[in-house]
Each structure stands twice: as structure tokens, then as C-alpha cells.
Amino acid sequence: MKIYLDTVGCRLNQAEIEHMANQLRAAGHNITSDPAEAESAILNTCSVTSQAASDSRQKIRQMAKAGIQNITVTGCWSALAPQQALTLPGVQRVIPNEEKDHLVPTLLGLPPEIFDSEPLTRLPLPGLRQRARAFIKVQDGCDNACTFCITTAARGANRSRPLPAVLADVRGALQGGAQEIVLTGVHLGAWGQEKDSTLKSLVKSILEETETPRLRLSSLEPWDLDEDFFSLWQNPRLMPHLHLPLQSGSAATLRRMLRKTTPTSFAALAQTARAACPSIALTTDLIAGFPGETEEEFAESLAFVRQMDFAGGHVFPYSLRPGTPAARMKAQNPAHLKKARAAALRHALAESAAAYRQRFLGEEMPVLWEAASSLDSSGWQMEGLTGNYLRVRASAPSPRWNQIDWVKLSHLTEDGLAGEILGERDL
């Protein structure tokens, strides 16, 4: 059977849809990048913002319009609105998040343990979802109570995948040719807490027990890290990049968000990270126009963001999510104000990101190529990432997808750098 897979939202959703693809292939099915060819489809939805929920519904309608009448929906939006999901064209079933890990064997009428006997070889999803990096789910759920977040309701309590299962997935990805492993979870830093273990021990196990060329961590809450955690970067196979969601640079706003950090503690953590790994890229998430955010609080937040010299990040105008405490707060900010504040934060991040990239001009750095686009007179146009998450473009005489080359970085581009490929070397 030809099956079309798609996802909306975070890297965790990407990891889950890749795992479903591995299981479907192992059961003898084909994954297609063209919904018009598919006999059935699976969509992993998102509800972190109202736009993500809208995008999820739109993708279902697009699948049905392409002719797919056997659509399975899972993920956060459908977990929160299962009856609404079932009313959309082509949707035959909604699988709750807590049953998502067994979605494929359930659909195929197979026992869940059928895929547990040996590691499943990971192959990239075809089409736009083809990625050189392999996203590995190590944890799900969250015990935090951030007042703006609907994910806890959709995903449930914190739970960690066992170390042997994570190692099996990593080995399957390496067997499929992955050059970089990205660990993902709703609350990644909480891995192992139920069993008196830590994320640090998980990272060390992967580095010691597998031949992973490049290991990267996805988003981590700043309160999950201590000074000892940064000793992990003594191993060059752990990529020097940390994504630490700040959400606001105002202490008062952070208190209303129930975030377990302050601007002072966040700045101290960043200083510790940079002392341990001077080239490390620190990126973040920010929310503009949170309920009750005054002009003074926003000015404080903007000044703190500028002070932090982030290497990049994402800015979201506050999105009211029914069922969250923030949705019931007074002093909801109007849309035009949230939009203006988001623009100011994006501008600040763009400036600090450009300054960070500027530091590496003239240097030689390894790049994992993730895309090969048009062929022109100068060769194939390659695009990839350095270990510290700099986006690099260069020309190559042949496609270099999923290969690592050393590149001399020559000049800035709008969102990254361009350079000259020097070739392969030992990392």
C-alpha cells in the first residue's frame, strides 16, 4: 500500500512520523511524497498555537482534496478536538496521543511487540520531509504548568523512553545512513527523572555505546541544566548548540507564565555555557504580548534579549489557547500590539544572529549537507548546517546530500553564510 505521511509542528512530531514510516516500511508498505498517489494517509497534528491548529485542519482538507479517503489523524490538535477532527473530509479515525506509539501496529492489526525484535532502519521521508538529521523521540509529556501552554493537556504527564529503546532507535538511524542524531521530547531535560536518572547520563550512553558522528539536543528548559551538564561538550561529537526557551526577558511576565527561571538565572546559565564552550550557539523562543504585558515589561524584555546576544530564535505573538490559565487572565493585549512587539523582538534577534555569524567569517568548519537544489553554471547549490547551527550555502560539482564537508566561510547571506567546499576530513 502507498501511504502519505505528514506532520505539523515540533521536532518531536517529526520524530514520531519518521518512526511510523520505519514501521510501515518494515511491514512492506511504501511511503509516497505525492498525496495523489496515496491510498491512505497519517497526519501528526499540532496545537501549540491557533495557527498550528489551523494548519493541521488545512492539511487534512488538502489530503482529502488530493483524493485520500482513508486518513488517520493523531497528535495534539486532534487529541484536544477529536470530534471535530472526525468531521473533516476523509478522516476515518483519530488516535489519541497516549496510543500514538502503537499507531502503526494498531492500523495493521499486528501485535505492538512485532517491531521490537531488532532496530528498524531509518530512511528519510521522501519529498519535502527528507532530512539528513534523524529525530529520535526519547521522552513525552510534561509536568510543568506554564500558564500559556496547551501541550501538557494534549500530551499528558512526563514519561521517559527506556535507554535500550532509545539506543535501538539511534542504531537504526545510523544503519540507515544518518550522520546526525537529534534527541527530542516535550520536556527533554526531564528524561529519566522517574527512574532517578538524568539526560546527561543518556547523552553519555549514546556517545559511548554508538558511533553517532554528530549528536544534537533539541529544546531544553533552562532550569533543567546545572554547571556539570556542560562538561558534556568536552566530546566534540556533541554539537555546540543549545535551544533554551526564554519566553520573556521580564521577571514579572515570567512569574505570570509560571516559568521556573528569571532573567538573572537565565543570564548566569548562558554565561556558564559560553565559558564551557565559547563557540556555542544559544537560541531561544519568545512570546510577544503575553496577557498583562505592559509597555514597561516589554521594554525590559526587549532590552534583555538584546543583552543576551542570541544566535537566533523564534518569536510568537501570544496565542490564546482555550483551557489554559493564561486564556482566563485579564488585560489580554490586542492583536496589533502583539504583532508590533513580535516584529521588534524579531528585529533584535536578527541583529544578534547576524553578529554571531560574523564571528565565523574566514573560518573552516564542517557542514552536514541537508539539501541540494538547482544545478547552474557553478554546480549544485548545497545547503547545510555547521555543528553550531549556522546555515551554510556552497556550490559543489555533484550532489553532496547527507555528507559532511569542511567549508571555508567567506561571506554572510540573509540568513546564514556562504563558503567554499574544501572536502572531507577527519572530524
URGI-V588443 format. One record per residue. N is the residue number from 1. RES is the residue in one letter. PSI is psi in degrees with one decimal (999 if undefined). BURIAL is + if it has 16 or more other ideal C-beta (glycine too) atoms within 10 Angstrom, else -. Layout:
n=N res=RES psi=PSI burial=BURIAL
n=N res=RES psi=PSI burial=BURIAL
//
This chain:
n=1 res=M psi=140.8 burial=-
n=2 res=K psi=126.4 burial=-
n=3 res=I psi=135.7 burial=+
n=4 res=Y psi=129.7 burial=+
n=5 res=L psi=141.3 burial=+
n=6 res=D psi=163.3 burial=+
n=7 res=T psi=153.5 burial=+
n=8 res=V psi=139.4 burial=+
n=9 res=G psi=-135.6 burial=+
n=10 res=C psi=174.1 burial=+
n=11 res=R psi=-29.3 burial=+
n=12 res=L psi=-43.8 burial=+
n=13 res=N psi=-39.5 burial=+
n=14 res=Q psi=-43.1 burial=+
n=15 res=A psi=-41.9 burial=+
n=16 res=E psi=-41.8 burial=+
n=17 res=I psi=-32.3 burial=+
n=18 res=E psi=-38.9 burial=+
n=19 res=H psi=-40.2 burial=+
n=20 res=M psi=-40.8 burial=+
n=21 res=A psi=-42.3 burial=+
n=22 res=N psi=-44.3 burial=+
n=23 res=Q psi=-41.5 burial=+
n=24 res=L psi=-41.6 burial=+
n=25 res=R psi=-42.4 burial=+
n=26 res=A psi=-28.3 burial=-
n=27 res=A psi=2.8 burial=-
n=28 res=G psi=9.7 burial=-
n=29 res=H psi=161.0 burial=+
n=30 res=N psi=137.8 burial=-
n=31 res=I psi=125.7 burial=+
n=32 res=T psi=147.5 burial=+
n=33 res=S psi=-5.2 burial=-
n=34 res=D psi=109.6 burial=-
n=35 res=P psi=-25.1 burial=+
n=36 res=A psi=-20.2 burial=-
n=37 res=E psi=-13.6 burial=-
n=38 res=A psi=146.6 burial=+
n=39 res=E psi=-23.1 burial=-
n=40 res=S psi=169.3 burial=+
n=41 res=A psi=155.0 burial=+
n=42 res=I psi=130.9 burial=+
n=43 res=L psi=128.8 burial=+
n=44 res=N psi=110.0 burial=+
n=45 res=T psi=170.9 burial=+
n=46 res=C psi=152.0 burial=+
n=47 res=S psi=20.1 burial=+
n=48 res=V psi=-31.6 burial=+
n=49 res=T psi=166.6 burial=+
n=50 res=S psi=-31.5 burial=-
n=51 res=Q psi=-40.0 burial=-
n=52 res=A psi=-39.9 burial=+
n=53 res=A psi=-42.3 burial=+
n=54 res=S psi=-42.0 burial=-
n=55 res=D psi=-37.3 burial=-
n=56 res=S psi=-46.6 burial=+
n=57 res=R psi=-39.4 burial=+
n=58 res=Q psi=-40.7 burial=-
n=59 res=K psi=-36.7 burial=+
n=60 res=I psi=-45.7 burial=+
n=61 res=R psi=-37.5 burial=-
n=62 res=Q psi=-38.7 burial=-
n=63 res=M psi=-46.1 burial=+
n=64 res=A psi=-40.0 burial=+
n=65 res=K psi=-30.7 burial=-
n=66 res=A psi=-6.7 burial=-
n=67 res=G psi=2.5 burial=-
n=68 res=I psi=121.7 burial=+
n=69 res=Q psi=10.7 burial=-
n=70 res=N psi=80.7 burial=+
n=71 res=I psi=128.6 burial=+
n=72 res=T psi=129.9 burial=+
n=73 res=V psi=136.7 burial=+
n=74 res=T psi=-176.1 burial=+
n=75 res=G psi=-176.4 burial=+
n=76 res=C psi=-42.2 burial=+
n=77 res=W psi=-46.7 burial=+
n=78 res=S psi=-26.0 burial=+
n=79 res=A psi=-33.3 burial=+
n=80 res=L psi=-24.7 burial=+
n=81 res=A psi=60.0 burial=+
n=82 res=P psi=-39.1 burial=-
n=83 res=Q psi=-38.5 burial=-
n=84 res=Q psi=-40.3 burial=-
n=85 res=A psi=-40.1 burial=+
n=86 res=L psi=-18.4 burial=-
n=87 res=T psi=-11.7 burial=-
n=88 res=L psi=151.0 burial=+
n=89 res=P psi=135.3 burial=-
n=90 res=G psi=-13.9 burial=+
n=91 res=V psi=120.0 burial=+
n=92 res=Q psi=-25.7 burial=-
n=93 res=R psi=150.7 burial=+
n=94 res=V psi=122.6 burial=+
n=95 res=I psi=120.1 burial=+
n=96 res=P psi=155.4 burial=-
n=97 res=N psi=-39.0 burial=+
n=98 res=E psi=-13.7 burial=-
n=99 res=E psi=5.0 burial=-
n=100 res=K psi=-37.5 burial=+
n=101 res=D psi=-21.7 burial=+
n=102 res=H psi=20.9 burial=+
n=103 res=L psi=-47.4 burial=+
n=104 res=V psi=-51.8 burial=+
n=105 res=P psi=-32.3 burial=+
n=106 res=T psi=-46.1 burial=-
n=107 res=L psi=-36.7 burial=+
n=108 res=L psi=-2.4 burial=-
n=109 res=G psi=35.7 burial=-
n=110 res=L psi=153.8 burial=-
n=111 res=P psi=140.8 burial=-
n=112 res=P psi=-32.7 burial=-
n=113 res=E psi=-2.6 burial=-
n=114 res=I psi=-27.4 burial=-
n=115 res=F psi=6.7 burial=+
n=116 res=D psi=-6.5 burial=-
n=117 res=S psi=-31.4 burial=-
n=118 res=E psi=158.1 burial=-
n=119 res=P psi=138.8 burial=+
n=120 res=L psi=125.4 burial=+
n=121 res=T psi=128.6 burial=-
n=122 res=R psi=128.0 burial=+
n=123 res=L psi=142.9 burial=+
n=124 res=P psi=148.3 burial=+
n=125 res=L psi=142.9 burial=+
n=126 res=P psi=164.9 burial=-
n=127 res=G psi=-143.5 burial=-
n=128 res=L psi=-20.2 burial=-
n=129 res=R psi=4.4 burial=+
n=130 res=Q psi=120.3 burial=-
n=131 res=R psi=140.8 burial=+
n=132 res=A psi=-35.7 burial=+
n=133 res=R psi=141.0 burial=+
n=134 res=A psi=121.9 burial=+
n=135 res=F psi=122.6 burial=+
n=136 res=I psi=119.5 burial=+
n=137 res=K psi=122.7 burial=+
n=138 res=V psi=-12.5 burial=+
n=139 res=Q psi=155.1 burial=+
n=140 res=D psi=159.7 burial=+
n=141 res=G psi=171.2 burial=+
n=142 res=C psi=137.0 burial=+
n=143 res=D psi=1.4 burial=-
n=144 res=N psi=167.3 burial=+
n=145 res=A psi=40.5 burial=-
n=146 res=C psi=130.5 burial=+
n=147 res=T psi=-16.3 burial=+
n=148 res=F psi=-9.5 burial=+
n=149 res=C psi=128.4 burial=+
n=150 res=I psi=-9.2 burial=+
n=151 res=T psi=-36.4 burial=+
n=152 res=T psi=-41.4 burial=+
n=153 res=A psi=-35.8 burial=-
n=154 res=A psi=-32.3 burial=+
n=155 res=R psi=-20.7 burial=+
n=156 res=G psi=-164.5 burial=+
n=157 res=A psi=161.8 burial=-
n=158 res=N psi=135.0 burial=+
n=159 res=R psi=136.3 burial=+
n=160 res=S psi=143.0 burial=+
n=161 res=R psi=144.3 burial=+
n=162 res=P psi=148.4 burial=-
n=163 res=L psi=-45.9 burial=+
n=164 res=P psi=-36.2 burial=-
n=165 res=A psi=-39.6 burial=+
n=166 res=V psi=-45.8 burial=+
n=167 res=L psi=-37.1 burial=+
n=168 res=A psi=-41.9 burial=+
n=169 res=D psi=-39.3 burial=+
n=170 res=V psi=-44.9 burial=+
n=171 res=R psi=-36.3 burial=+
n=172 res=G psi=-38.3 burial=+
n=173 res=A psi=-41.8 burial=+
n=174 res=L psi=-38.3 burial=+
n=175 res=Q psi=-32.0 burial=-
n=176 res=G psi=1.6 burial=+
n=177 res=G psi=7.0 burial=-
n=178 res=A psi=136.4 burial=+
n=179 res=Q psi=-16.1 burial=+
n=180 res=E psi=134.2 burial=+
n=181 res=I psi=130.8 burial=+
n=182 res=V psi=119.0 burial=+
n=183 res=L psi=131.1 burial=+
n=184 res=T psi=158.8 burial=+
n=185 res=G psi=164.4 burial=+
n=186 res=V psi=-45.1 burial=+
n=187 res=H psi=74.4 burial=+
n=188 res=L psi=-40.1 burial=+
n=189 res=G psi=-12.9 burial=+
n=190 res=A psi=2.1 burial=+
n=191 res=W psi=132.2 burial=+
n=192 res=G psi=-5.5 burial=+
n=193 res=Q psi=-29.8 burial=+
n=194 res=E psi=-21.9 burial=-
n=195 res=K psi=23.5 burial=-
n=196 res=D psi=39.7 burial=-
n=197 res=S psi=-176.9 burial=-
n=198 res=T psi=159.5 burial=+
n=199 res=L psi=-35.8 burial=+
n=200 res=K psi=-42.4 burial=+
n=201 res=S psi=-34.7 burial=-
n=202 res=L psi=-47.0 burial=+
n=203 res=V psi=-44.9 burial=+
n=204 res=K psi=-39.6 burial=-
n=205 res=S psi=-43.1 burial=+
n=206 res=I psi=-43.4 burial=+
n=207 res=L psi=-34.6 burial=-
n=208 res=E psi=-31.3 burial=-
n=209 res=E psi=-0.8 burial=-
n=210 res=T psi=168.1 burial=+
n=211 res=E psi=31.3 burial=-
n=212 res=T psi=118.9 burial=+
n=213 res=P psi=-41.0 burial=-
n=214 res=R psi=128.4 burial=+
n=215 res=L psi=131.4 burial=+
n=216 res=R psi=146.0 burial=+
n=217 res=L psi=136.4 burial=+
n=218 res=S psi=-159.3 burial=+
n=219 res=S psi=134.3 burial=+
n=220 res=L psi=134.3 burial=+
n=221 res=E psi=136.6 burial=+
n=222 res=P psi=-27.8 burial=+
n=223 res=W psi=-5.4 burial=+
n=224 res=D psi=-7.4 burial=+
n=225 res=L psi=138.9 burial=+
n=226 res=D psi=176.4 burial=-
n=227 res=E psi=-36.5 burial=-
n=228 res=D psi=-27.9 burial=-
n=229 res=F psi=-33.2 burial=+
n=230 res=F psi=-8.4 burial=+
n=231 res=S psi=-17.7 burial=-
n=232 res=L psi=-28.9 burial=+
n=233 res=W psi=5.7 burial=+
n=234 res=Q psi=-20.7 burial=-
n=235 res=N psi=117.8 burial=-
n=236 res=P psi=-11.1 burial=-
n=237 res=R psi=-13.8 burial=+
n=238 res=L psi=118.4 burial=+
n=239 res=M psi=136.9 burial=+
n=240 res=P psi=70.3 burial=+
n=241 res=H psi=129.5 burial=+
n=242 res=L psi=127.2 burial=+
n=243 res=H psi=109.8 burial=+
n=244 res=L psi=102.7 burial=+
n=245 res=P psi=120.0 burial=+
n=246 res=L psi=-47.8 burial=+
n=247 res=Q psi=-41.0 burial=+
n=248 res=S psi=146.8 burial=+
n=249 res=G psi=10.2 burial=+
n=250 res=S psi=127.4 burial=+
n=251 res=A psi=-38.6 burial=+
n=252 res=A psi=-42.3 burial=-
n=253 res=T psi=-41.5 burial=+
n=254 res=L psi=-35.6 burial=+
n=255 res=R psi=-40.6 burial=-
n=256 res=R psi=-28.1 burial=+
n=257 res=M psi=-13.3 burial=+
n=258 res=L psi=37.4 burial=-
n=259 res=R psi=140.3 burial=+
n=260 res=K psi=42.9 burial=-
n=261 res=T psi=166.6 burial=+
n=262 res=T psi=162.6 burial=+
n=263 res=P psi=-37.7 burial=+
n=264 res=T psi=-47.1 burial=-
n=265 res=S psi=-34.8 burial=-
n=266 res=F psi=-44.8 burial=+
n=267 res=A psi=-38.3 burial=-
n=268 res=A psi=-39.5 burial=-
n=269 res=L psi=-43.5 burial=+
n=270 res=A psi=-40.0 burial=+
n=271 res=Q psi=-40.5 burial=-
n=272 res=T psi=-42.9 burial=-
n=273 res=A psi=-44.3 burial=+
n=274 res=R psi=-30.9 burial=-
n=275 res=A psi=-38.4 burial=-
n=276 res=A psi=-32.4 burial=+
n=277 res=C psi=88.7 burial=+
n=278 res=P psi=-27.9 burial=-
n=279 res=S psi=0.9 burial=+
n=280 res=I psi=139.4 burial=+
n=281 res=A psi=122.8 burial=+
n=282 res=L psi=116.4 burial=+
n=283 res=T psi=167.2 burial=+
n=284 res=T psi=173.8 burial=+
n=285 res=D psi=144.0 burial=-
n=286 res=L psi=143.7 burial=+
n=287 res=I psi=127.0 burial=+
n=288 res=A psi=133.6 burial=+
n=289 res=G psi=33.3 burial=+
n=290 res=F psi=149.1 burial=+
n=291 res=P psi=131.6 burial=+
n=292 res=G psi=-3.5 burial=-
n=293 res=E psi=113.8 burial=+
n=294 res=T psi=173.3 burial=-
n=295 res=E psi=-38.6 burial=-
n=296 res=E psi=-42.6 burial=-
n=297 res=E psi=-40.5 burial=+
n=298 res=F psi=-41.1 burial=+
n=299 res=A psi=-40.3 burial=-
n=300 res=E psi=-42.7 burial=+
n=301 res=S psi=-45.4 burial=+
n=302 res=L psi=-42.1 burial=+
n=303 res=A psi=-38.7 burial=-
n=304 res=F psi=-40.9 burial=+
n=305 res=V psi=-42.9 burial=+
n=306 res=R psi=-37.8 burial=+
n=307 res=Q psi=-31.7 burial=-
n=308 res=M psi=-16.5 burial=+
n=309 res=D psi=50.3 burial=-
n=310 res=F psi=151.0 burial=+
n=311 res=A psi=-1.1 burial=+
n=312 res=G psi=-176.2 burial=+
n=313 res=G psi=-176.9 burial=+
n=314 res=H psi=140.5 burial=-
n=315 res=V psi=132.2 burial=+
n=316 res=F psi=123.2 burial=+
n=317 res=P psi=138.4 burial=+
n=318 res=Y psi=129.5 burial=+
n=319 res=S psi=116.0 burial=+
n=320 res=L psi=120.8 burial=-
n=321 res=R psi=109.2 burial=+
n=322 res=P psi=137.8 burial=-
n=323 res=G psi=-10.1 burial=-
n=324 res=T psi=153.1 burial=+
n=325 res=P psi=-36.0 burial=-
n=326 res=A psi=-29.6 burial=+
n=327 res=A psi=-22.2 burial=-
n=328 res=R psi=-1.6 burial=-
n=329 res=M psi=150.1 burial=-
n=330 res=K psi=173.0 burial=-
n=331 res=A psi=46.7 burial=-
n=332 res=Q psi=131.2 burial=+
n=333 res=N psi=143.9 burial=+
n=334 res=P psi=158.3 burial=-
n=335 res=A psi=-41.9 burial=-
n=336 res=H psi=-33.5 burial=-
n=337 res=L psi=-43.2 burial=+
n=338 res=K psi=-40.2 burial=+
n=339 res=K psi=-43.3 burial=-
n=340 res=A psi=-42.5 burial=-
n=341 res=R psi=-37.5 burial=+
n=342 res=A psi=-40.4 burial=+
n=343 res=A psi=-40.6 burial=-
n=344 res=A psi=-40.7 burial=+
n=345 res=L psi=-40.4 burial=+
n=346 res=R psi=-39.4 burial=-
n=347 res=H psi=-42.9 burial=-
n=348 res=A psi=-43.2 burial=+
n=349 res=L psi=-39.1 burial=+
n=350 res=A psi=-40.4 burial=-
n=351 res=E psi=-45.6 burial=-
n=352 res=S psi=-32.8 burial=+
n=353 res=A psi=-41.7 burial=+
n=354 res=A psi=-40.2 burial=-
n=355 res=A psi=-38.0 burial=-
n=356 res=Y psi=-45.7 burial=+
n=357 res=R psi=-37.7 burial=+
n=358 res=Q psi=-32.4 burial=-
n=359 res=R psi=-24.1 burial=-
n=360 res=F psi=5.0 burial=+
n=361 res=L psi=134.1 burial=-
n=362 res=G psi=-9.9 burial=-
n=363 res=E psi=160.0 burial=-
n=364 res=E psi=124.2 burial=-
n=365 res=M psi=148.7 burial=+
n=366 res=P psi=139.3 burial=+
n=367 res=V psi=130.9 burial=+
n=368 res=L psi=116.9 burial=+
n=369 res=W psi=127.2 burial=+
n=370 res=E psi=-13.6 burial=+
n=371 res=A psi=141.2 burial=+
n=372 res=A psi=113.6 burial=+
n=373 res=S psi=-142.7 burial=-
n=374 res=S psi=148.1 burial=-
n=375 res=L psi=121.3 burial=-
n=376 res=D psi=-165.4 burial=-
n=377 res=S psi=-24.1 burial=-
n=378 res=S psi=-4.9 burial=-
n=379 res=G psi=-163.3 burial=-
n=380 res=W psi=136.5 burial=+
n=381 res=Q psi=110.0 burial=+
n=382 res=M psi=149.3 burial=+
n=383 res=E psi=134.6 burial=+
n=384 res=G psi=-169.9 burial=+
n=385 res=L psi=138.7 burial=+
n=386 res=T psi=174.2 burial=+
n=387 res=G psi=-35.0 burial=+
n=388 res=N psi=27.8 burial=+
n=389 res=Y psi=32.5 burial=+
n=390 res=L psi=130.4 burial=+
n=391 res=R psi=125.1 burial=+
n=392 res=V psi=138.9 burial=+
n=393 res=R psi=143.0 burial=+
n=394 res=A psi=163.0 burial=+
n=395 res=S psi=142.7 burial=+
n=396 res=A psi=147.5 burial=+
n=397 res=P psi=-18.9 burial=-
n=398 res=S psi=158.6 burial=-
n=399 res=P psi=137.1 burial=+
n=400 res=R psi=23.6 burial=+
n=401 res=W psi=134.8 burial=+
n=402 res=N psi=23.5 burial=+
n=403 res=Q psi=156.3 burial=+
n=404 res=I psi=122.2 burial=+
n=405 res=D psi=151.7 burial=+
n=406 res=W psi=138.0 burial=+
n=407 res=V psi=135.9 burial=+
n=408 res=K psi=118.2 burial=-
n=409 res=L psi=120.3 burial=+
n=410 res=S psi=-37.2 burial=-
n=411 res=H psi=160.7 burial=-
n=412 res=L psi=148.1 burial=-
n=413 res=T psi=-176.9 burial=-
n=414 res=E psi=-38.4 burial=-
n=415 res=D psi=16.0 burial=-
n=416 res=G psi=-141.4 burial=+
n=417 res=L psi=160.8 burial=+
n=418 res=A psi=155.2 burial=+
n=419 res=G psi=-172.4 burial=+
n=420 res=E psi=128.8 burial=-
n=421 res=I psi=126.1 burial=+
n=422 res=L psi=-19.4 burial=-
n=423 res=G psi=-175.4 burial=-
n=424 res=E psi=147.7 burial=-
n=425 res=R psi=165.7 burial=-
n=426 res=D psi=135.5 burial=-
n=427 res=L psi=999 burial=-
//
